[in-house]
Amino acid sequence: MGTQTAKQKILEAVERLPDNATLEDAIERLCFLSKVEEGLRQSHAGEMIPHQDAVRQLLG
């Protein structure tokens, strides 16, 4: 199975939305998928920080 193109991923995400989805729902879903994909890319590239460091950053 080959890698999907961005267009294929977008079309698949839109097709999975419910019939009553709004444009805002579609945009939100695509933004979410984009962030997940970027997180996976960073993870595979070793661009991660330890969990405790992340917690410290979030809690101030």
C-alpha positions, 0 to 999 in steps of 0.5 A: 500500500502506497503513501496517500497524497495530501489530496487523498487524505483531505478527500477521505477526511471530508467523506467521513464527516457526517452529512450535516457537517459544517464547513467549520467542522471540515476545517477543524478536522483537517487542522486536527489531522495536520497537527497529528501528522506533524506530531508523528513527523516530529516523533519519527525525527526524534524531535521530542521532549521528555514527558516531565519537561512537557508537564513543567512547560504546560504548568509554568 
